[in-house]
């Protein structure tokens, strides 16, 4: 599926372009934005590679990865985040997802909107059965976001991510297509 375009009242998901490198670097290069992610702040060059791989993945056939810009609706279309949905080759009709927002976009519900748009893509457009996500144990804001969209905490993966010179656990969440559909039918 290319190109991906999803909208909510305040946000849109769209394909990345090479012109997005600086805006993505404002997220992936920021120590606060990456504090709970599975990597430390990236250089602009590293972010350029991430964006290039995301662009290349967009036209792969079959498409296995959706790395999308999260932009505000309106004239400026300000890139405030990145969301990623990756088809899991080890599970039938399943994917993992993650997202990151600029710190100045935190606390106003953009995380929930981003996850909802990503899940809508997964279930409505791609026909997936299950989507899961993982968060750092200390990232309580992410816990609230994932629970608010209907994901269920499933457990802890011990020693899951090596970051900042140490192994870190991950707390996992998932939602099934029928659970997502039941939520959208009542909203």
C-alpha positions in Angstrom: 0.0 0.0 0.0 1.6 3.3 -1.2 1.2 6.1 -0.4 -0.2 5.9 3.1 -2.3 8.9 4.1 -4.4 8.8 7.3 -6.1 11.7 9.0 -7.6 12.6 12.4 -9.0 16.0 13.4 -5.6 17.4 14.4 -3.0 15.0 12.8 -2.2 13.2 9.6 0.2 10.3 8.9 2.0 10.6 5.6 5.0 9.0 3.9 8.4 10.3 4.8 10.4 12.4 2.2 14.1 13.2 2.1 13.1 16.8 3.1 12.0 15.4 6.6 15.5 14.6 7.8 16.0 17.7 9.9 12.5 17.4 11.4 13.0 13.7 12.3 16.5 14.6 13.7 14.7 17.1 16.0 13.1 13.9 17.5 15.7 11.1 17.1 18.6 13.5 18.0 16.9 14.8 21.2 18.0 13.3 24.5 14.6 13.9 26.1 12.7 12.4 23.1 14.9 9.3 23.1 15.2 8.8 26.9 12.8 5.8 26.8 13.5 4.6 23.3 15.6 1.6 22.4 18.4 3.8 21.1 20.4 6.9 22.2 20.2 10.2 20.3 21.1 9.8 16.6 23.3 12.1 14.5 21.8 13.9 11.6 23.7 11.5 9.3 22.2 8.5 11.1 18.7 10.0 10.8 19.3 10.5 7.1 19.9 6.8 6.8 16.8 6.0 8.8 14.7 8.3 6.6 16.2 6.8 3.4 15.5 3.2 4.6 11.9 4.3 5.5 11.4 5.7 2.0 12.9 2.6 0.4 10.6 0.4 2.5 7.6 2.3 1.3 7.8 1.0 -2.3 9.0 -2.5 -1.4 6.8 -5.3 -2.6 5.4 -6.7 -0.5 5.6 -3.8 1.9 6.8 -5.0 5.3 7.4 -1.7 7.1 5.5 1.6 7.4 7.7 4.4 8.7 5.4 7.5 8.6 5.6 11.1 9.5 3.2 12.4 12.0 2.2 16.0 11.0 -0.2 18.6 12.2 -3.3 19.3 10.1 -3.3 22.8 8.6 -1.2 25.0 6.4 2.1 24.3 8.0 1.9 20.5 8.2 4.5 20.6 11.0 6.2 17.2 11.5 5.9 16.5 15.2 6.6 12.7 15.2 7.3 9.4 13.6 5.3 6.2 13.8 6.4 2.8 12.6 4.4 -0.4 11.9 6.5 -3.4 11.0 4.9 -6.6 9.8 6.2 -9.5 12.0 7.5 -12.3 9.8 7.2 -14.8 12.7 3.5 -14.3 13.4 0.5 -14.6 11.1 -1.2 -11.2 10.2 0.7 -9.4 13.0 2.9 -6.4 13.4 4.8 -4.4 16.0 4.4 -0.7 16.3 6.2 2.2 17.9 6.1 6.0 17.8 8.1 9.0 19.0 7.0 12.7 19.3 8.9 15.9 19.7 8.9 16.9 23.4 7.0 20.1 22.7 4.2 18.0 21.3 3.8 15.9 24.5 0.9 16.1 26.9 -1.9 17.2 24.5 -3.2 13.8 23.2 -1.1 13.6 20.0 0.3 10.2 21.2 -3.2 8.7 21.4 -4.1 10.1 18.0 -0.9 8.8 16.5 -1.4 5.3 17.9 -5.1 5.3 16.8 -4.2 6.3 13.3 -1.5 3.6 13.2 -3.9 1.0 14.5 -6.5 2.0 12.0 -4.0 1.5 9.2 -3.1 -1.9 10.6 -6.6 -3.2 11.0 -8.7 -1.3 8.4 -6.3 -1.1 5.5 -3.9 -4.0 6.1 -6.3 -6.5 7.6 -4.0 -7.5 10.4 -5.1 -9.6 13.3 -2.8 -8.4 16.1 -0.6 -5.4 16.8 1.8 -5.2 19.7 4.1 -2.6 21.2 6.7 -2.4 23.9 7.7 0.4 26.2 10.5 1.1 28.7 9.4 0.3 32.3 9.8 4.0 33.4 7.8 5.4 30.5 4.5 5.9 32.3 3.2 8.3 29.6 3.5 5.6 27.0 1.7 3.2 29.3 -1.2 5.6 29.6 -1.3 6.2 25.9 -1.3 2.5 25.0 -4.0 1.6 27.5 -6.1 4.6 26.4 -6.4 3.3 22.9 -7.5 -0.2 24.1 -4.2 -2.1 24.1 -3.8 -4.6 26.9 -0.6 -5.0 29.0 0.6 -8.5 28.3 3.8 -8.7 30.3 7.5 -8.0 30.7 10.3 -9.1 28.4 13.3 -9.3 30.7 16.7 -8.0 29.4 15.1 -7.1 26.1 17.0 -4.0 24.9 20.6 -3.1 25.3 20.8 0.7 25.5 22.9 3.2 27.4 25.4 0.5 28.4 22.8 -1.7 30.1 20.1 -4.3 29.5 16.6 -3.0 29.9 13.3 -4.8 30.3 10.3 -3.9 28.1 6.6 -3.9 29.0 4.5 -5.3 26.2 1.0 -4.4 25.0 -1.2 -5.7 22.3 -4.6 -5.3 20.7 -6.5 -7.7 18.4 -8.5 -6.7 15.4 -11.9 -7.7 17.0 -11.0 -5.6 20.1 -10.2 -2.6 17.9 -13.4 -3.0 15.9 -15.5 -3.2 19.0 -13.9 0.0 20.3 -14.4 1.9 17.0 -18.0 0.6 16.7 -18.9 2.3 20.1 -17.1 5.6 19.4 
